[in-house]
Amino acid sequence: MSIWAAIIWVFATSFVAMLQVQRHFVPGRILLFLAPGVLIWLGWEHGWGAVAFGLFAVASMYRRPIRYYWSKLRQPKEERQ
């Protein structure tokens, strides 16, 4: 069942990537924050190999948002807005 969830997640992410820039922020964020749950479920049913491939896919598709959120988390609290 987790394989089907991962496949649906990939197709949804690919569909969101085809949207106009203004329209893909909200669904893209939702899918980005759903990814760890799907990966944990995938790992529970299929092992760490499936998680490794899934993590590579998530990092490949969401490299810029991950980089953005990582830089926001590393900023001191005084500089955050």
SULVEN-V478234 format. One record per helix or strand of 3 or more residues. SS is the DSSP state (@ for helix, = for strand). FROM is the first residue (numbers start at 0). TO is the last residue. Records with the same first field share a line. If there is no record, write none. Layout:
# SULVEN-V478234
SS: FROM-TO + FROM-TO
This chain:
# SULVEN-V478234
@: 1-16 + 20-22 + 24-45 + 47-60 + 62-73
